[in-house]
Amino acid sequence: MKKELTEYEESLKIYRDLKGVIDTSFEEGEKIGYDKGEKVGYDKGKDEKARQMAKVMKNEGEPLEKISNYTGLSPEEIDKL
């Protein structure tokens, strides 16, 4: 019985330690996650806008070099549009 109680207490200690690590990680992730998530969203929107602009310019017959200069996309990326 004493052995089972010791094993139980040990497993409870491990559980609490792991829960503490997870809770702390979650809280830290919330603190930095919003800012990073916001930046990722901004960058994604900026990239999408450049692609839209490149499509319009390409359809208008603008040279690839000019499209690349205006959008920051490589000629290879523009060709794929």
N, CA, C and O of each residue as an XYZ file, in Angstrom:
324
protein
N       0.828     -1.199      0.000
C       0.000      0.000      0.000
C       0.869      1.259      0.000
O       0.572      2.209     -0.725
N       1.925      1.282      0.792
C       2.810      2.438      0.854
C       3.486      2.667     -0.493
O       3.683      3.810     -0.906
N       3.849      1.564     -1.188
C       4.484      1.673     -2.502
C       3.526      2.313     -3.504
O       3.934      3.166     -4.293
N       2.262      1.909     -3.479
C       1.261      2.462     -4.387
C       1.038      3.949     -4.107
O       0.898      4.746     -5.035
N       1.006      4.308     -2.848
C       0.823      5.704     -2.471
C       2.008      6.545     -2.946
O       1.821      7.656     -3.442
N       3.211      6.025     -2.797
C       4.412      6.720     -3.242
C       4.400      6.899     -4.759
O       4.736      7.971     -5.260
N       4.013      5.851     -5.492
C       3.936      5.920     -6.945
C       2.874      6.934     -7.380
O       3.078      7.699     -8.322
N       1.745      6.926     -6.683
C       0.674      7.869     -6.989
C       1.143      9.303     -6.766
O       0.929     10.167     -7.616
N       1.777      9.556     -5.636
C       2.258     10.903     -5.327
C       3.308     11.354     -6.335
O       3.352     12.523     -6.720
N       4.152     10.416     -6.757
C       5.174     10.738     -7.750
C       4.528     11.085     -9.100
O       4.939     12.042     -9.756
N       3.525     10.313     -9.509
C       2.858     10.598    -10.778
C       2.098     11.917    -10.704
O       2.023     12.650    -11.690
N       1.537     12.218     -9.542
C       0.849     13.489     -9.345
C       1.829     14.656     -9.437
O       1.508     15.701    -10.003
N       3.015     14.474     -8.883
C       4.042     15.509     -8.948
C       4.453     15.749    -10.405
O       4.586     16.896    -10.833
N       4.649     14.683    -11.152
C       5.016     14.809    -12.568
C       3.910     15.527    -13.330
O       4.173     16.418    -14.138
N       2.674     15.128    -13.064
C       1.528     15.773    -13.723
C       1.508     17.272    -13.441
O       1.336     18.078    -14.355
N       1.684     17.640    -12.180
C       1.644     19.059    -11.815
C       2.790     19.828    -12.449
O       2.610     20.962    -12.892
N       3.980     19.212    -12.494
C       5.125     19.858    -13.129
C       4.848     20.102    -14.612
O       5.088     21.194    -15.127
N       4.342     19.076    -15.289
C       4.051     19.219    -16.719
C       2.956     20.246    -16.971
O       3.036     21.038    -17.910
N       1.935     20.224    -16.126
C       0.852     21.196    -16.270
C       1.380     22.612    -16.086
O       0.971     23.526    -16.801
N       2.275     22.794    -15.140
C       2.880     24.110    -14.921
C       3.673     24.577    -16.134
O       3.600     25.743    -16.520
N       4.421     23.671    -16.727
C       5.201     24.011    -17.922
C       4.265     24.395    -19.065
O       4.495     25.396    -19.744
N       3.225     23.619    -19.279
C       2.275     23.897    -20.361
C       1.565     25.222    -20.129
O       1.442     26.030    -21.050
N       1.098     25.451    -18.908
C       0.401     26.705    -18.606
C       1.309     27.910    -18.821
O       0.884     28.922    -19.378
N       2.559     27.800    -18.378
C       3.514     28.891    -18.546
C       3.791     29.130    -20.025
O       3.837     30.275    -20.475
N       3.974     28.051    -20.779
C       4.230     28.181    -22.217
C       3.052     28.834    -22.918
O       3.231     29.684    -23.790
N       1.863     28.439    -22.540
C       0.657     29.008    -23.141
C       0.572     30.505    -22.867
O       0.281     31.289    -23.769
N       0.825     30.899    -21.624
C       0.767     32.314    -21.261
C       1.821     33.119    -22.010
O       1.538     34.219    -22.484
N       3.037     32.579    -22.123
C       4.087     33.281    -22.851
C       3.739     33.355    -24.338
O       4.001     34.366    -24.990
N       3.157     32.298    -24.865
C       2.745     32.289    -26.263
C       1.682     33.331    -26.547
O       1.692     33.966    -27.602
N       0.771     33.505    -25.611
C      -0.267     34.538    -25.777
C       0.354     35.932    -25.812
O      -0.082     36.793    -26.577
N       1.369     36.147    -24.984
C       2.006     37.466    -24.917
C       2.707     37.811    -26.228
O       2.574     38.928    -26.727
N       3.447     36.862    -26.785
C       4.202     37.161    -28.003
C       3.457     36.764    -29.266
O       3.769     37.260    -30.349
N       2.493     35.889    -29.146
C       1.799     35.364    -30.315
C       1.007     36.387    -31.071
O       0.979     36.352    -32.301
N       0.367     37.287    -30.389
C      -0.469     38.290    -31.060
C       0.373     39.158    -31.968
O       0.027     39.382    -33.128
N       1.487     39.650    -31.431
C       2.337     40.527    -32.231
C       2.891     39.795    -33.451
O       2.889     40.335    -34.557
N       3.362     38.576    -33.247
C       3.902     37.806    -34.363
C       2.799     37.443    -35.345
O       3.003     37.509    -36.557
N       1.643     37.064    -34.841
C       0.522     36.730    -35.710
C       0.084     37.930    -36.523
O      -0.264     37.799    -37.696
N       0.099     39.086    -35.908
C      -0.271     40.313    -36.599
C       0.717     40.605    -37.727
O       0.315     41.003    -38.820
N       2.007     40.409    -37.462
C       3.029     40.645    -38.477
C       2.890     39.649    -39.619
O       3.013     40.027    -40.784
N       2.639     38.395    -39.308
C       2.464     37.385    -40.354
C       1.280     37.759    -41.235
O       1.366     37.662    -42.459
N       0.186     38.181    -40.631
C      -0.985     38.587    -41.388
C      -0.704     39.801    -42.262
O      -1.154     39.864    -43.406
N       0.028     40.750    -41.732
C       0.386     41.945    -42.494
C       1.246     41.567    -43.695
O       0.992     42.015    -44.813
N       2.271     40.735    -43.456
C       3.168     40.318    -44.536
C       2.421     39.533    -45.609
O       2.677     39.698    -46.802
N       1.510     38.694    -45.183
C       0.729     37.910    -46.133
C      -0.145     38.819    -46.993
O      -0.242     38.620    -48.204
N      -0.773     39.800    -46.384
C      -1.599     40.748    -47.122
C      -0.779     41.586    -48.084
O      -1.211     41.865    -49.202
N       0.397     41.985    -47.648
C       1.294     42.769    -48.491
C       1.721     41.954    -49.716
O       1.765     42.475    -50.830
N       2.032     40.686    -49.504
C       2.432     39.796    -50.598
C       1.279     39.591    -51.578
O       1.478     39.592    -52.793
N       0.082     39.416    -51.043
C      -1.087     39.226    -51.897
C      -1.359     40.480    -52.737
O      -1.712     40.377    -53.912
N      -1.196     41.645    -52.142
C      -1.394     42.898    -52.872
C      -0.383     43.018    -54.011
O      -0.738     43.444    -55.110
N       0.879     42.644    -53.757
C       1.912     42.690    -54.799
C       1.560     41.748    -55.942
O       1.762     42.088    -57.108
N       1.038     40.571    -55.623
C       0.655     39.615    -56.660
C      -0.517     40.138    -57.492
O      -0.531     39.972    -58.711
N      -1.486     40.761    -56.849
C      -2.623     41.333    -57.574
C      -2.164     42.438    -58.521
O      -2.593     42.513    -59.672
N      -1.291     43.283    -58.014
C      -0.770     44.374    -58.825
C       0.016     43.814    -60.014
O      -0.101     44.320    -61.130
N       0.812     42.776    -59.777
C       1.596     42.165    -60.846
C       0.694     41.556    -61.911
O       0.992     41.648    -63.102
N      -0.406     40.934    -61.494
C      -1.347     40.355    -62.460
C      -1.934     41.430    -63.367
O      -2.023     41.255    -64.582
N      -2.328     42.535    -62.762
C      -2.914     43.633    -63.542
C      -1.878     44.174    -64.529
O      -2.174     44.373    -65.708
N      -0.667     44.408    -64.035
C       0.382     44.945    -64.894
C       0.725     43.978    -66.023
O       0.941     44.391    -67.162
N       0.773     42.699    -65.696
C       1.077     41.674    -66.707
C      -0.017     41.652    -67.776
O       0.272     41.579    -68.971
N      -1.267     41.715    -67.336
C      -2.391     41.726    -68.281
C      -2.393     42.979    -69.152
O      -2.914     42.964    -70.267
N      -1.809     44.064    -68.642
C      -1.711     45.310    -69.398
C      -0.514     45.300    -70.341
O      -0.328     46.237    -71.118
N       0.304     44.240    -70.278
C       1.449     44.104    -71.182
C       2.713     44.802    -70.725
O       3.609     45.049    -71.531
N       2.798     45.120    -69.458
C       4.009     45.764    -68.942
C       5.171     44.767    -68.953
O       4.956     43.567    -68.781
N       6.395     45.251    -69.153
C       7.556     44.360    -69.149
C       7.799     43.754    -67.758
O       7.537     44.379    -66.731
N       8.311     42.507    -67.765
C       8.555     41.811    -66.497
C       9.480     42.600    -65.573
O       9.278     42.621    -64.359
N      10.480     43.239    -66.140
C      11.431     44.002    -65.320
C      10.725     45.136    -64.576
O      10.993     45.381    -63.401
N       9.845     45.802    -65.256
C       9.096     46.900    -64.635
C       8.172     46.366    -63.546
O       8.090     46.943    -62.461
N       7.478     45.265    -63.832
C       6.582     44.656    -62.839
C       7.376     44.250    -61.614
O       6.946     44.477    -60.483
N       8.533     43.651    -61.838
C       9.395     43.215    -60.738
C       9.843     44.404    -59.892
O       9.833     44.332    -58.663
N      10.232     45.486    -60.540
C      10.661     46.692    -59.810
C       9.537     47.282    -58.969
O       9.772     47.731    -57.847
N       8.330     47.284    -59.498
C       7.200     47.873    -58.794
C       6.676     46.994    -57.661
O       6.236     47.502    -56.630
N       6.724     45.675    -57.853
C       6.099     44.770    -56.879
C       7.086     44.069    -55.950
O       6.706     43.597    -54.878
N       8.339     44.002    -56.357
C       9.322     43.273    -55.556
C       9.295     41.776    -55.809
O      10.042     41.029    -55.177
N       8.446     41.330    -56.724
C       8.380     39.914    -57.075
C       9.458     39.604    -58.118
O       9.840     40.466    -58.909
N       9.932     38.377    -58.103
C      10.920     37.971    -59.102
C      10.222     37.712    -60.438
O       9.026     37.423    -60.465
N      10.953     37.814    -61.533
C      10.362     37.520    -62.840
C       9.769     36.108    -62.896
O       8.754     35.891    -63.557
N      10.387     35.162    -62.217
C       9.866     33.790    -62.182
C       8.503     33.733    -61.511
O       7.600     33.039    -61.979
N       8.357     34.474    -60.399
C       7.070     34.519    -59.703
C       6.007     35.162    -60.592
O       4.858     34.722    -60.618
N       6.400     36.197    -61.312
C       5.468     36.904    -62.181
C       5.030     36.008    -63.328
O       3.859     36.014    -63.707
N       5.954     35.243    -63.880
C       5.610     34.304    -64.965
C       4.554     33.302    -64.538
O       3.728     32.889    -65.352
N       4.569     32.908    -63.279
C       3.626     31.898    -62.776
C       2.213     32.448    -62.578
O       1.256     31.689    -62.420
N       2.099     33.750    -62.589
C       0.778     34.359    -62.342
C      -0.136     34.207    -63.540
O      -1.280     34.659    -63.506
